Amino acid sequence: MPIKLSIVDKVLIGNMLKKNTSVCALILILFVSSCGLKEEAIESSSTQSEVWFKQTNLSLGYRIEMIDSETGYAISRGKGGIGDDGENGQALFFKNGRWIPFDEFEYSDFPIIKKYDNAETWYLTHETYKGFYKPHLYSFSNNLKKEIPLPKVMWDATDYSMWLGLSVTKSGKACLVGQRGNIIFYDGANWKQMQSPVYEENSTSIISGDLHDVQLLTDTSGWAVGK
């Protein structure tokens, strides 16, 4: 049965410019030391017990998904171009109190990472510098990496359209949304391009018309948001 998506238009306005910004990022962990904080007590951290703890350094850390206090996943973008002393992006999992990289890749705009099921993680990268923003979707399970083929969806005659949001259901169905309002749905075996009410075939703007995120509640219903 086709999935039905509710599109929330012009809610999130993000800068979709395809460029690299060299910024370092951290993974932090928050421990709440009390049930509530009084407004007047929110002062400099030097006057109260610390609640944030640095766990690791990342090169342009981008997304994180914690399953529980002992398990989680994160992905970074990396920085710099080829031959430019850049740093690779990384996909990581959290185990035994440590962040452990399980894959590295050259700088990627808008990388995504999601738990697919109890044994498998999906993550997506884009070939920003040398591959015309071509997206690659991978699964990681039992220490093995496998690429999941994606349909060819283009921004123009040269560049690929980038994917910005991914949602997976418990039964293994999935949905990707991205630039120009594109939506594709995975039925567990194949991807199918969905009709999008905000699709812009001839858009010349790279800062509007995109779907930024998606959330599936079931295999047949969900929400997407963008501008």
Secondary structure, DSSP 4 states (H G I P E B T S, - for coil): ---EEEEEESS------------EEEEEEE---SS---GGG---GGGS---EEEEEEEESEEEEEEEETTEEEEEE--BS-TTTT-B-EEEEEEETTEEEEEEEES--SS-EEEEEETTEEEEEEEETTTSTTEEEEEEEETTEEEEE-----BSSSSSBPPEEEEEE-TTS-EEEEEGGG-EEEE-SS-EEEPP-TT--TT---SSSS-EEEEEESSSSEEEEEE-
